[in-house]
Amino acid sequence: MHAVNNNPQLRLQLFFALLVSAIIANIFGGYFTRFFVAEIVILSIFAISLDFIASRGGMVSLGHAMFLGIGAYATAILTLNYGISPFASTFLTFIIASLIGLIIAYFIVLLDGIFFIMVTLALGEMFNSWVFTSDYLGGSDGISGIMRPDLAFIGIDTNNPLVFTFYVLLWLISIYFLLIKITDSPLGKNLDAIRQNSNRISAIGGYTKAYKAIAFSLSAGIASIAGSLYVQLNGFISPELTHWTVSGEGLIMIIVGGIGSISGAILGATVVHIVQHELSSIINWWMLVIGFGFILIVLFMKDGLWGLLEQIQKKLR
Amino acid sequence: MLLIQFLNALQFSMTLFLLAVGLTIIFGLMKIVNLAHGSLYMVGAYLGLSITNYTDSFWLALVIAPILAALIGAILYSILFKHIQNADPMKQVLLTFGLIYIALDSVRLLWGTMSHSISAPNILSNSILLVNEPYPSYRLFVIAIGLIVLFILYIILEKTKIGAKVRASVDDPETAQLLKINTDKILFYTFALGCGLAGLAGITVAPILGVEPGMDMEVLVLTLIVVVVGGPGSLKGAIIGSLLIGFVDSFGKVYIPQLAQIIIYAVMALTILFKPDGLYKR
């Protein structure tokens, strides 16, 4: 995995630039733009959950759509079957997905790069095929009728897209600063050290497995928050959300943005989602173009857009 | 009844074997997982469809489609895979992910989104009586093809000098190079062969399952599981893995349909837990 160079100043500048654009788009945009911004924000949360384990722990998960699905389905079931408020259920799904993530992590975090990818892919597909056949989860029809949080007691209607987009944006901001804090904490430093040379860390008595498992579990929880918000945005959940290609596209987002800077992942999610949306509205064969795009990006954009920004910043000095 | 299911399971195992053997040996040689391997299976089936339609000969399709798939593999190796051998696994995987998108949309553009069917050649379109039960002879033919390929690969890999060079390159590429083994050439040919076998799997399965966009996704994950369970990089691992997964899947679907899929993943999970290197360790 490519080593990550931290540039806290640029990281923060990029984040605020993206944040301001989102706020402006949300305030001045129409119904569709607001919905679109909310989608990008939710995808960004998913992308940074992938970025965190890929960059800090060297773990590339092609099965993270499972946690997106756990967040979405758990929210649907908690709100519809158990009458728990949507807001509380987002927190609950975080706990549920983190626990499931921790159990899975216990078995897989020590697998080597490519094996980790294959095993996460297979686990994700296991969840996907289970969801498709489960009557309790609505099978291939999914579940509909999921409500958004009721904030009427402070005079706010979350069914208003302007409000809901700000609501998901608040989630992104909280998660972002939490992850920045963790990245710069002893846990983050330990993860960096493990990624660079895990044998040496074991030799000096570090808990390689435990640190990686905690990181994976946290990432699973964050992905589930994205799932929970996604299902509240749309009001329904379809099992397609748990397909492994969703994880693949998430990974493409962090490659485009640049791995390891967290802000880059948000930039990547924004760019990829906009390009996908614009392309698919112009041509039918957009997947062909996107496929070539993926290949070119992987081949030629070493540090993604983040790397480009760093170069520009250097030249300006 | 049991015999019929046994044969169905064997046929499915052989299809999985044709797919897995290429993937596993490419993995052994290059440490690359080609997610687009399933796409070559789909492309093989589609090319076979067109050849059958134009020439009215399934036999011609059976020969030419795999050769074309191998050619596509050779081109992909030369322009892409050769250059990403030492890239990190994430980039390799995502590059092949891009190929999946390209293959899927190309197939849709060229052949449409409808599903097609190929009819088995006349000689094989009947059923044979096996212990008083009729059984489609075409499926027996697929089993035979799988066994023949298995036999030929076994002879080549285990009994010939070329096979020894391939095995040496899998086990220790650097030492192999020191011994004047041209590992680049070996990679090129095995990559093309693996893709050709995926194409063969596609065209042989087409008369049974039909041809449709998305058929690649269904087999891809199963093939990956075969590779993980069997133990990557070995012919024997691919055999053991495809038989195990093929039988568990086929019998599971008959006796416990709700849990069939889950059981396959459980087999994989147990393998990872107790035999992380796969059932057959080289």
Interface residues (C-beta under 8 A of the other chain):
Chain A: M1 H2 A54 V60 L62 F107 I108 L111 G113 I114 F115 I117 M118 V119 L121 A122 L123 E125 M126 S129 W130 T133 W244 T245 G248 L251 I252 I255 W285 W286 M287 L288 I290 G291 F292 G293 F294 I295 V298 L299
Chain B: F27 K31 I32 V33 L80 H83 I84 A87 D88 P89 M90 K91 Q92 V93 L94 L95 F97 G98 L99 I100 Y101 I102 A103 L104 D105 S106 R108 L109 V221 L224 I225 V227 V228 Q258 Q261 I262 Y265 M268 A269 I272 L273 P276
